[in-house]
Amino acid sequence: MHRIAAFTAGIRLLAVLPEVASGSIPAPDGTYTACFQKKSGSLKLIDATERACSPGTEVQVTWNQMGPGSPAGISGGYGAAMSAPDPITGCYQIIVVDRVGTPMAGGVVTVCK
């Protein structure tokens, strides 16, 4: 009996596999397409080459895996760098640096524990 049930389940799986394997989610260009169901608010991923959303009850939405690139931002502002502690005193220096790491004039603070 178990063999017949396993055989039947295997046949059902083989019947479904071509349907699953033929879909392309995401699309080759990396986009996802889905149907937003107006009444329930659910979102159902689809292969847009094989299925369309129902015009009266669903709205098609599309997005891509990676968002569009953006222009480079401006360089960061001033920051701080910290020296290694002095082996004798245990003091270290905090140095204020500009965007490219150059120490700023008068921007040194010595800290001792």
C-alpha positions, 0 to 999 in steps of 0.5 A: 500500500505504501509503495502505491501511495509513494508511486502516486505522489511521485507521478503527481510531483513529476506532473507539476515539475515542468510547470514550476521549472518553466517559470522565470521568477525573477525574470532574466533581467532581474525583475519581479512581477506580482499581482496585488489583490485589492480586496485582501491586500495579498501579493502573489509573485507571477511569471509575467510571460505566462500569466497576467493580473486580473484587471478588475481585482488585481494590480500588477507591480514590478520591482528589481532585485537591486535598486537603481544606482545613485551618484556618489555622496560628498566626502565625510567631514572631520573626524578623529584618529587615536594614537597607540598608548605610550608604553611608559605613561599609558597616555594616548593622543586623540588627533582631529583629522580632515577628510583625507586623514591629515591632522588639523592644526591645534587639534590634538588632545592628550588623554591619560588614565 
